[in-house]
Amino acid sequence: MDRRLKVAIIGPGNIGTDLMYKVLRSPKLEMCMMAGIIPESEGLKRAAALGIAATADGIGPVLERKDIVVVFDATTARAHLQHAPLLRQAGKIAIDLTPAAVGPYVVPAVNMDEHLDSLNINLVTCGGQATIPIVAAVGRVAPVCYAEIVATISSQSAGPGTRQNIDEFTQTTARGLEIVGKAQKGKAIIILNPAEPPILMRNTIYCEVQGSCREDDVRASVEEMIEQVRTYVPGYRLRVPPLVKGNLVTTMIEVEGAGDFLPTYSGNLDIMTAAAVGVAERLADHILGKKEVVADA
């Protein structure tokens, strides 16, 4: 039995191309197709050069491939709203890297086990992937009444898609802090920093907790969560250890990209592609494991 899950990517831009290289490195996934709408796209050219089926005819050829099980959508929030029902009708699992928020919010280190059978998995946003695990970690020590995050990224790592989705970013990230991070109220802010040389992605997290908590307990919980995230995002690290003052907790996370296709300062994009592969590999274990059970029976 083939031990790799067949996947495709829609959207051959920077994120889709970086994702392709990560998929190709995965022992659990088989890269079958890259789809876009611009024939001269660099991502399509790279895919074709690697022997991967590449099409500029949009989502249609992906829907026609019966063997493709998982489809990564690396387009835009607006485009995914059109793609989602088509993928569902075709019986394919969508992993959404846009802020469209069609499916359940998923952060691999926090709640992947709850959504293994979902047909549409929403990866929230880059800020959500970076900060929700920390809010969830604080919440294991004391209930979080309010969580506010400030995601600062290099302006050079904010392409047209990111800029078009700024409103969706703040709204979706705030909801993710509440739904997945379990904060009673969430707020998200994004800053595009034009500094030269470009800065790494940095995320400041502020939590107001119910009652008091011990700083040692918060640090232990946060450090444990960081190690879980690092299993699929190696460049994820603590920049400023949690500081507790009364019922306020403040900490900072830094994300450095792996440099697969994007520059290492584009941690905001890398954390999305890394999380997408992390989700797909978990799905591979789940889906192929079920097939093995049926075959053995």
DOLUMGU-373835 format. One record per atom (N, C-alpha, C): x negated, y negated, z; residue number from 1. Coordinates in steps of 0.1 Angstrom, whole numbers, plus 5000, padded with zeros to 4 digits. Atoms other than C-alpha are relative to their C-alpha. Layout:
   c1   c2   c3  nr
    X    Y    Z NUM
...
***
This chain:
   c1   c2   c3  nr
 4992 5012 5000   1
 5000 5000 5000   1
 4991 4988 5000   1
 5008 5012 5001   2
 4987 4965 4991   2
 5001 4993 5013   2
 5000 5007 4987   3
 4977 4948 5023   3
 4999 4985 4999   3
 5000 5015 5001   4
 4979 4913 5009   4
 5013 4995 4995   4
 4988 5006 5004   5
 5009 4891 5006   5
 4998 4991 4988   5
 5002 5008 5012   6
 5014 4875 4972   6
 5007 4986 5002   6
 4996 5014 4998   7
 5017 4837 4973   7
 4998 4991 4988   7
 5002 5010 5010   8
 5020 4807 4951   8
 5000 4986 5007   8
 5000 5014 4995   9
 5015 4769 4955   9
 5006 4992 4990   9
 4995 5010 5008  10
 5036 4742 4942  10
 4994 4987 5004  10
 5006 5013 4997  11
 5018 4709 4939  11
 4985 5001 5000  11
 5015 4999 5001  12
 4982 4709 4926  12
 4992 4988 5003  12
 5007 5012 4996  13
 4972 4677 4942  13
 4988 5003 5010  13
 5011 4997 4991  14
 4945 4673 4969  14
 5003 5010 5010  14
 4996 4991 4990  15
 4964 4692 4995  15
 5002 5014 4994  15
 4998 4987 5006  16
 4975 4720 4972  16
 4987 5006 4995  16
 5012 4994 5004  17
 4940 4724 4958  17
 4991 5005 5012  17
 5007 4996 4988  18
 4924 4725 4993  18
 5006 5013 5005  18
 4992 4989 4995  19
 4951 4750 5003  19
 4996 5013 4991  19
 5004 4989 5008  20
 4942 4772 4973  20
 4987 5006 5004  20
 5013 4994 4996  21
 4906 4776 4984  21
 5001 5007 5013  21
 4998 4993 4987  22
 4917 4785 5019  22
 5007 5014 4998  22
 4992 4988 5003  23
 4942 4811 5005  23
 4990 5010 4994  23
 5010 4991 5007  24
 4914 4826 4983  24
 4991 5006 5010  24
 5009 4995 4990  25
 4893 4831 5014  25
 5007 5010 5010  25
 4992 4992 4990  26
 4921 4849 5033  26
 5000 5015 4996  26
 4999 4986 5003  27
 4919 4887 5035  27
 5015 5005 5000  27
 4986 4996 4999  28
 4957 4888 5040  28
 5009 4994 4989  28
 4992 5007 5010  29
 4969 4866 5011  29
 4994 5002 4986  29
 5004 4999 5014  30
 4968 4870 4973  30
 5005 4988 4992  30
 4996 5012 5007  31
 4968 4837 4953  31
 5004 5004 4986  31
 4995 4995 5013  32
 4991 4844 4923  32
 5002 4989 4990  32
 4996 5010 5010  33
 5001 4811 4908  33
 4998 4986 5007  33
 5000 5014 4996  34
 4995 4773 4910  34
 5009 4993 4990  34
 4990 5006 5008  35
 5024 4752 4897  35
 5000 4985 5002  35
 4999 5014 4999  36
 5026 4715 4889  36
 5008 4995 4988  36
 4993 5006 5012  37
 5041 4691 4863  37
 4991 4991 4991  37
 5010 5008 5008  38
 5010 4673 4850  38
 4990 5009 4994  38
 5009 4991 5006  39
 4991 4694 4825  39
 4985 4998 5003  39
 5014 5003 4998  40
 4958 4676 4830  40
 4996 4999 5015  40
 5003 5000 4986  41
 4959 4680 4868  41
 4987 5007 5003  41
 5013 4993 4996  42
 4925 4688 4884  42
 5003 5013 5007  42
 4996 4987 4993  43
 4942 4714 4906  43
 5003 5011 4991  43
 4996 4990 5010  44
 4957 4732 4877  44
 4987 5005 4992  44
 5012 4996 5007  45
 4923 4732 4859  45
 4992 5009 5008  45
 5008 4991 4991  46
 4905 4746 4889  46
 5006 5013 5002  46
 4993 4987 4998  47
 4931 4773 4894  47
 4998 5009 4988  47
 5002 4992 5013  48
 4929 4784 4857  48
 4985 5005 4999  48
 5014 4996 5001  49
 4891 4784 4859  49
 4996 5011 5009  49
 5002 4989 4991  50
 4893 4808 4888  50
 5008 5012 4997  50
 4993 4989 5004  51
 4915 4831 4869  51
 5014 5001 5006  51
 4987 5001 4993  52
 4947 4821 4887  52
 5010 4995 4989  52
 4990 5005 5009  53
 4979 4817 4867  53
 5004 4986 5003  53
 4997 5015 4998  54
 4985 4779 4863  54
 5010 4995 4990  54
 4989 5005 5008  55
 5016 4762 4850  55
 5003 4986 5003  55
 4996 5014 4999  56
 5026 4726 4843  56
 5015 4999 4998  56
 4985 5000 5002  57
 5063 4737 4840  57
 5008 4999 5013  57
 4993 5002 4987  58
 5071 4730 4876  58
 5003 5013 5007  58
 4996 4988 4992  59
 5089 4755 4899  59
 5005 5012 4993  59
 4994 4990 5007  60
 5105 4775 4872  60
 4992 5013 4999  60
 5008 4988 5001  61
 5077 4800 4865  61
 4998 5007 5014  61
 5001 4994 4986  62
 5073 4806 4903  62
 5012 5008 5003  62
 4988 4993 4997  63
 5109 4815 4907  63
 5002 5012 4992  63
 4998 4989 5009  64
 5107 4839 4878  64
 4991 5012 5005  64
 5010 4989 4996  65
 5078 4859 4894  65
 5006 5008 5012  65
 4994 4992 4990  66
 5095 4887 4914  66
 4991 5004 5011  66
 5010 4995 4991  67
 5063 4897 4931  67
 4996 4990 5010  67
 5005 5011 4991  68
 5056 4863 4948  68
 5010 5000 5011  68
 4992 5000 4988  69
 5069 4864 4984  69
 5001 4987 5006  69
 5001 5012 4993  70
 5057 4832 4999  70
 4996 4989 4990  70
 5004 5012 5008  71
 5056 4797 4982  71
 4997 4989 5009  71
 5004 5012 4993  72
 5037 4768 4997  72
 5005 4988 4992  72
 4996 5012 5007  73
 5053 4735 4988  73
 4991 4988 5005  73
 5009 5011 4997  74
 5026 4708 4987  74
 5003 4988 4992  74
 4996 5011 5009  75
 5046 4682 4968  75
 5003 4988 5009  75
 4995 5012 4992  76
 5067 4654 4985  76
 5013 5005 5007  76
 4987 4998 4993  77
 5096 4653 5009  77
 5012 5001 4991  77
 4989 5001 5009  78
 5119 4643 4981  78
 5001 5012 4991  78
 5000 4989 5009  79
 5108 4671 4958  79
 5004 5013 5008  79
 4996 4988 4993  80
 5111 4697 4985  80
 5015 5002 5003  80
 4986 4999 4998  81
 5147 4689 4991  81
 5007 5006 4987  81
 4995 4994 5012  82
 5152 4700 4955  82
 4995 5015 4999  82
 5006 4987 5001  83
 5129 4730 4957  83
 5006 5010 5010  83
 4996 4990 4989  84
 5142 4745 4990  84
 5012 5009 4996  84
 4989 4990 5004  85
 5176 4758 4977  85
 4997 5009 4989  85
 5004 4991 5011  86
 5160 4772 4946  86
 4992 5011 5005  86
 5009 4989 4994  87
 5134 4791 4966  87
 5009 5010 5008  87
 4991 4991 4992  88
 5161 4804 4990  88
 5008 5009 4991  88
 4992 4992 5009  89
 5183 4815 4961  89
 4992 5012 4994  89
 5009 4990 5006  90
 5153 4834 4946  90
 4995 5010 5011  90
 5004 4991 4989  91
 5147 4851 4980  91
 4985 4998 5004  91
 5014 5002 4997  92
 5113 4835 4985  92
 4999 4992 5013  92
 5002 5007 4988  93
 5099 4822 5018  93
 4992 4987 4997  93
 5007 5013 5003  94
 5090 4785 5016  94
 4992 4996 5013  94
 5008 5007 4990  95
 5062 4770 5037  95
 4998 4986 4996  95
 4999 5014 5004  96
 5068 4733 5036  96
 4989 4991 5006  96
 5010 5009 4995  97
 5038 4710 5039  97
 5004 4985 4999  97
 4995 5014 5001  98
 5060 4679 5033  98
 5008 4997 5013  98
 4991 5003 4988  99
 5080 4660 5060  99
 5015 5001 4997  99
 4986 4999 5004 100
 5113 4671 5044 100
 5009 5005 5011 100
 4993 4995 4988 101
 5123 4689 5076 101
 5013 5008 4996 101
 4989 4992 5004 102
 5146 4714 5058 102
 5001 5012 5010 102
 5000 4989 4991 103
 5136 4744 5079 103
 4996 4997 5014 103
 5004 5002 4987 104
 5127 4749 5115 104
 4986 4994 5001 104
 5014 5006 4998 105
 5097 4729 5128 105
 4992 5011 5006 105
 5009 4989 4995 106
 5068 4753 5133 106
 4986 4995 5001 106
 5014 5002 4997 107
 5034 4748 5149 107
 4995 5013 5004 107
 5005 4986 4998 108
 5015 4781 5147 108
 4997 5004 5015 108
 5004 4997 4987 109
 5000 4779 5182 109
 5011 4999 5010 109
 4989 5002 4990 110
 5033 4770 5199 110
 5012 5009 4998 110
 4987 4993 5001 111
 5063 4787 5183 111
 5002 5008 4988 111
 4999 4992 5012 112
 5055 4808 5153 112
 5008 5013 5002 112
 4993 4987 4997 113
 5068 4840 5169 113
 5016 4998 4999 113
 4986 5002 5000 114
 5103 4824 5170 114
 5006 5000 4986 114
 4995 5003 5014 115
 5105 4819 5132 115
 4994 5010 4990 115
 5006 4991 5010 116
 5090 4850 5116 116
 5009 5005 4989 116
 4990 4995 5010 117
 5122 4858 5098 117
 5007 4988 4993 117
 4995 5012 5006 118
 5129 4822 5086 118
 4997 5000 4985 118
 5003 5001 5014 119
 5132 4816 5048 119
 4994 4986 4997 119
 5006 5013 5002 120
 5120 4780 5052 120
 4993 4995 5013 120
 5008 5004 4988 121
 5092 4770 5076 121
 4994 4986 4997 121
 5004 5014 5001 122
 5086 4733 5081 122
 4988 4997 5009 122
 5013 5002 4992 123
 5050 4724 5092 123
 5000 4986 5006 123
 4998 5013 4993 124
 5063 4690 5106 124
 4991 4990 4992 124
 5009 5010 5006 125
 5034 4666 5098 125
 4986 5003 5005 125
 5014 4998 4995 126
 4996 4664 5102 126
 4999 4995 5014 126
 5000 5005 4986 127
 5002 4643 5133 127
 5007 5010 5010 127
 4993 4990 4992 128
 5026 4669 5146 128
 4992 5012 5002 128
 5008 4988 4998 129
 5003 4698 5140 129
 4988 4997 5010 129
 5012 5003 4991 130
 4975 4679 5159 130
 5005 4997 5014 130
 4997 5005 4987 131
 4995 4666 5188 131
 5011 5008 5008 131
 4990 4992 4993 132
 5025 4689 5195 132
 4994 5010 5009 132
 5006 4990 4991 133
 5003 4716 5209 133
 4996 4994 5013 133
 5005 5006 4987 134
 4989 4692 5235 134
 5012 4996 5008 134
 4988 5003 4992 135
 5024 4680 5245 135
 5005 5012 5006 135
 4995 4987 4995 136
 5035 4716 5248 136
 4991 5005 5012 136
 5009 4996 4990 137
 5004 4723 5269 137
 5002 4993 5013 137
 4997 5009 4988 138
 5011 4694 5293 138
 5013 5005 5006 138
 4987 4996 4995 139
 5047 4706 5295 139
 5000 5013 5007 139
 5001 4987 4992 140
 5035 4740 5308 140
 4997 4997 5015 140
 5004 5003 4986 141
 5023 4722 5339 141
 5011 4992 5007 141
 4989 5008 4995 142
 5051 4696 5343 142
 5009 4996 4989 142
 4991 5004 5011 143
 5082 4687 5322 143
 4996 4986 4995 143
 5004 5013 5006 144
 5074 4659 5298 144
 5013 4992 4997 144
 4989 5008 5002 145
 5099 4631 5299 145
 4999 4992 4987 145
 5003 5008 5012 146
 5083 4610 5272 146
 4986 5003 4994 146
 5013 4998 5006 147
 5056 4617 5247 147
 4998 4990 4988 147
 5003 5009 5011 148
 5040 4591 5224 148
 4986 5003 4995 148
 5013 4997 5007 149
 5013 4598 5199 149
 4996 4990 4990 149
 5005 5009 5010 150
 4991 4576 5178 150
 4990 5007 4992 150
 5008 4993 5009 151
 4976 4593 5148 151
 4992 4990 4992 151
 5008 5009 5008 152
 4947 4574 5133 152
 4992 5007 4990 152
 5006 4993 5010 153
 4934 4585 5100 153
 4992 4990 4990 153
 5007 5008 5010 154
 4910 4572 5073 154
 5009 4996 4989 154
 4991 5005 5011 155
 4928 4551 5047 155
 4996 5008 4987 155
 5005 4993 5012 156
 4907 4571 5021 156
 5007 5014 5000 156
 4994 4987 5000 157
 4924 4603 5032 157
 5015 4999 5000 157
 4986 5002 5001 158
 4959 4588 5028 158
 5003 4998 4985 158
 4997 5001 5014 159
 4968 4595 4992 159
 5015 4995 4997 159
 4987 5005 5003 160
 5000 4585 4974 160
 5011 5007 5007 160
 4990 4993 4993 161
 5020 4613 4989 161
 5002 4996 5015 161
 4999 5004 4986 162
 5011 4604 5024 162
 5006 4986 5002 162
 4995 5014 4999 163
 5018 4567 5018 163
 5015 5000 4997 163
 4986 5000 5004 164
 5052 4575 5002 164
 5008 5005 5012 164
 4993 4993 4989 165
 5061 4596 5033 165
 4998 4994 5014 165
 5003 5006 4987 166
 5052 4572 5061 166
 5012 5000 5009 166
 4987 5000 4992 167
 5088 4568 5073 167
 5003 5014 5005 167
 4997 4986 4996 168
 5094 4605 5072 168
 4990 5005 5010 168
 5010 4996 4991 169
 5061 4610 5090 169
 5003 4996 5015 169
 4997 5005 4986 170
 5071 4589 5121 170
 5012 5007 5005 170
 4987 4994 4996 171
 5106 4603 5122 171
 4998 5015 5003 171
 5002 4985 4999 172
 5096 4640 5117 172
 4991 5003 5012 172
 5009 4997 4989 173
 5067 4639 5141 173
 5007 4997 5013 173
 4993 5003 4988 174
 5088 4623 5168 174
 5010 5011 5004 174
 4991 4989 4998 175
 5114 4650 5164 175
 4993 5013 5004 175
 5008 4988 4996 176
 5087 4677 5165 176
 4995 5000 5014 176
 5005 5001 4986 177
 5074 4664 5198 177
 5011 5004 5009 177
 4989 4996 4992 178
 5109 4669 5211 178
 5004 5015 4999 178
 4994 4986 5002 179
 5120 4702 5195 179
 4989 5010 5003 179
 5010 4990 4998 180
 5087 4721 5196 180
 4991 4997 5012 180
 5008 5004 4988 181
 5067 4701 5222 181
 5008 5000 5013 181
 4991 5000 4988 182
 5097 4700 5245 182
 5000 4988 5008 182
 4999 5012 4993 183
 5094 4664 5254 183
 5014 4995 4999 183
 4986 5005 5000 184
 5127 4648 5263 184
 5002 4989 4990 184
 4999 5011 5010 185
 5119 4618 5241 185
 4986 4999 4994 185
 5013 5001 5006 186
 5091 4615 5215 186
 5000 4988 4991 186
 5003 5011 5009 187
 5076 4586 5195 187
 4987 5002 4993 187
 5012 4998 5008 188
 5050 4587 5167 188
 4996 4987 4993 188
 5005 5012 5007 189
 5028 4559 5153 189
 4988 5005 4991 189
 5012 4996 5008 190
 5003 4563 5124 190
 4993 4987 4996 190
 5009 5011 5003 191
 4974 4540 5117 191
 4991 5004 4989 191
 5009 4998 5011 192
 4955 4539 5084 192
 4988 4991 5002 192
 5012 5008 4996 193
 4919 4528 5093 193
 4991 4999 4987 193
 5008 5002 5012 194
 4899 4513 5064 194
 4985 5000 5002 194
 5014 5000 4996 195
 4865 4517 5082 195
 4991 5007 4990 195
 5010 4993 5007 196
 4834 4526 5063 196
 4988 5002 5009 196
 4995 4988 5006 197
 4821 4552 5066 197
 5013 5005 5006 197
 4987 4996 4995 198
 4855 4569 5069 198
 5000 5007 5013 198
 4999 4993 4987 199
 4865 4580 5104 199
 5007 5013 4999 199
 4993 4987 4999 200
 4876 4615 5114 200
 5014 4997 5005 200
 4986 5002 4994 201
 4913 4619 5123 201
 4999 5001 5015 201
 4999 5000 4986 202
 4919 4610 5159 202
 5014 4998 5005 202
 4986 5000 4996 203
 4951 4615 5178 203
 5000 4997 5015 203
 4999 5003 4985 204
 4958 4598 5212 204
 5014 5004 5004 204
 4987 4994 4995 205
 4986 4615 5232 205
 5002 4994 5014 205
 4996 5005 4987 206
 5004 4598 5261 206
 5012 5008 5004 206
 4988 4992 4995 207
 5028 4619 5282 207
 5004 4994 5014 207
 4995 5004 4986 208
 5050 4607 5311 208
 5007 5013 5005 208
 4994 4987 4995 209
 5058 4638 5332 209
 5009 4998 5011 209
 4990 5001 4989 210
 5085 4645 5357 210
 4992 5004 5013 210
 5007 4997 4988 211
 5070 4643 5392 211
 4985 4998 4998 211
 5014 5001 5001 212
 5033 4647 5397 212
 4994 5013 4995 212
 5007 4988 5004 213
 5007 4671 5384 213
 4985 4999 5003 213
 5014 5000 4997 214
 4971 4681 5391 214
 4992 4999 4987 214
 5008 5001 5012 215
 4945 4670 5366 215
 4993 5012 4996 215
 5007 4987 5004 216
 4927 4703 5368 216
 5009 5009 4993 216
 4990 4991 5007 217
 4959 4722 5359 217
 5003 4995 4986 217
 4998 5005 5013 218
 4965 4699 5330 218
 4989 5003 4990 218
 5012 4998 5008 219
 4930 4702 5317 219
 4999 5015 4996 219
 5000 4986 5003 220
 4931 4740 5320 220
 5010 5004 4989 220
 4990 4997 5010 221
 4963 4742 5300 221
 4997 4994 4986 221
 5004 5006 5013 222
 4951 4718 5273 222
 4989 5007 4994 222
 5012 4993 5006 223
 4918 4735 5269 223
 5004 5014 4995 223
 4996 4987 5005 224
 4935 4769 5265 224
 5008 4998 4987 224
 4993 5003 5012 225
 4958 4754 5239 225
 4991 4997 4988 225
 5009 5004 5010 226
 4929 4739 5220 226
 4993 5013 4994 226
 5007 4988 5005 227
 4912 4773 5217 227
 5010 5008 4992 227
 4991 4993 5008 228
 4944 4788 5203 228
 5001 4993 4986 228
 5000 5007 5013 229
 4946 4760 5176 229
 4987 5003 4992 229
 5013 4998 5007 230
 4909 4765 5168 230
 4999 5013 4993 230
 5001 4987 5007 231
 4916 4801 5157 231
 5004 4998 4985 231
 4996 5002 5014 232
 4931 4786 5125 232
 4995 4986 4995 232
 5005 5013 5004 233
 4917 4750 5126 233
 4987 4998 5008 233
 5013 5000 4992 234
 4880 4753 5136 234
 4995 4986 5003 234
 5004 5014 4997 235
 4875 4715 5135 235
 5008 4992 5010 235
 4991 5006 4990 236
 4901 4708 5161 236
 4993 5000 5014 236
 5008 5000 4988 237
 4885 4696 5193 237
 5005 4988 5009 237
 4997 5010 4990 238
 4890 4675 5225 238
 4990 4989 4999 238
 5008 5012 5000 239
 4877 4640 5222 239
 4999 4993 5013 239
 4999 5005 4986 240
 4888 4627 5256 240
 5007 5009 5008 240
 4992 4991 4992 241
 4897 4651 5283 241
 5012 4994 5007 241
 4988 5005 4994 242
 4931 4647 5299 242
 4997 4992 5013 242
 5001 5009 4988 243
 4933 4618 5324 243
 5014 4999 5006 243
 4987 5001 4993 244
 4961 4619 5350 244
 5000 4988 5010 244
 4998 5012 4990 245
 4972 4587 5368 245
 5015 5000 5003 245
 4986 5000 4996 246
 5004 4592 5388 246
 5007 5011 4991 246
 4993 4990 5009 247
 5028 4608 5363 247
 4997 4997 4986 247
 5004 5003 5014 248
 5010 4596 5332 248
 4988 5008 4996 248
 5011 4992 5005 249
 4987 4619 5312 249
 4996 4994 4986 249
 5006 5006 5012 250
 4964 4605 5285 250
 4989 5009 4995 250
 5011 4992 5005 251
 4941 4625 5262 251
 4999 4997 4985 251
 5003 5002 5014 252
 4926 4624 5227 252
 4995 5012 4993 252
 5005 4989 5008 253
 4921 4650 5200 253
 4994 4995 4987 253
 5006 5004 5012 254
 4898 4648 5170 254
 5001 5012 4991 254
 4999 4989 5010 255
 4902 4669 5138 255
 4990 4997 4989 255
 5010 5000 5011 256
 4873 4675 5114 256
 5004 5010 4990 256
 4996 4991 5011 257
 4881 4691 5080 257
 4989 5010 4998 257
 5010 4989 5003 258
 4864 4723 5068 258
 4992 4997 4988 258
 5008 5004 5013 259
 4853 4706 5035 259
 5002 5010 4989 259
 4998 4990 5011 260
 4868 4733 5013 260
 5002 4993 4986 260
 4999 5009 5012 261
 4879 4707 4987 261
 5000 4986 5004 261
 4999 5014 4995 262
 4887 4676 5007 262
 4988 4997 5008 262
 5011 5004 4991 263
 4860 4656 5025 263
 5003 5004 5014 263
 4998 4995 4986 264
 4854 4666 5061 264
 5008 4989 5009 264
 4992 5010 4992 265
 4869 4632 5073 265
 5015 5001 4998 265
 4985 4999 5002 266
 4903 4643 5059 266
 5006 5011 5009 266
 4994 4990 4991 267
 4912 4663 5090 267
 5015 5000 5000 267
 4986 5001 5000 268
 4947 4650 5087 268
 5006 5009 4989 268
 4995 4991 5011 269
 4951 4670 5054 269
 4996 5014 5003 269
 5006 4987 4998 270
 4929 4699 5064 270
 5009 5008 5011 270
 4993 4993 4990 271
 4950 4706 5095 271
 5013 5006 4995 271
 4988 4995 5007 272
 4981 4710 5073 272
 4997 5013 4992 272
 5003 4988 5008 273
 4965 4734 5049 273
 4995 5012 5008 273
 5004 4989 4991 274
 4949 4754 5077 274
 5012 5006 5007 274
 4988 4995 4993 275
 4982 4756 5096 275
 5008 5008 4990 275
 4992 4993 5010 276
 4999 4767 5063 276
 4995 5014 4998 276
 5006 4987 5001 277
 4975 4796 5059 277
 5002 5008 5012 277
 4997 4993 4987 278
 4978 4805 5096 278
 5014 5005 5000 278
 4986 4995 5000 279
 5016 4808 5092 279
 5001 5011 4990 279
 4999 4989 5010 280
 5013 4828 5060 280
 4993 5013 5004 280
 5006 4988 4996 281
 4989 4852 5075 281
 5008 5007 5011 281
 4991 4994 4990 282
 5013 4858 5104 282
 5011 5006 4993 282
 4989 4994 5008 283
 5040 4864 5079 283
 4996 5012 4993 283
 5005 4988 5006 284
 5018 4888 5061 284
 5000 5012 5010 284
 5000 4990 4990 285
 5013 4908 5093 285
 5014 5005 5002 285
 4986 4997 4996 286
 5051 4907 5100 286
 5007 5008 4988 286
 4993 4994 5011 287
 5063 4915 5065 287
 4994 5014 4995 287
 5007 4988 5004 288
 5037 4941 5055 288
 5001 5011 5011 288
 4998 4990 4989 289
 5040 4957 5089 289
 5013 5007 4999 289
 4987 4994 5002 290
 5077 4962 5083 290
 5000 5010 4989 290
 5001 4991 5011 291
 5070 4978 5050 291
 4993 5013 5003 291
 5008 4988 4996 292
 5045 5002 5065 292
 5009 5009 5009 292
 4991 4992 4991 293
 5071 5013 5091 293
 5010 5007 4992 293
 4990 4993 5009 294
 5097 5020 5064 294
 4993 5011 4992 294
 5007 4989 5008 295
 5071 5039 5043 295
 4997 5012 5008 295
 5003 4989 4991 296
 5061 5060 5073 296
 5012 5008 5003 296
 4988 4993 4997 297
 5097 5068 5080 297
 5005 5009 4989 297
***
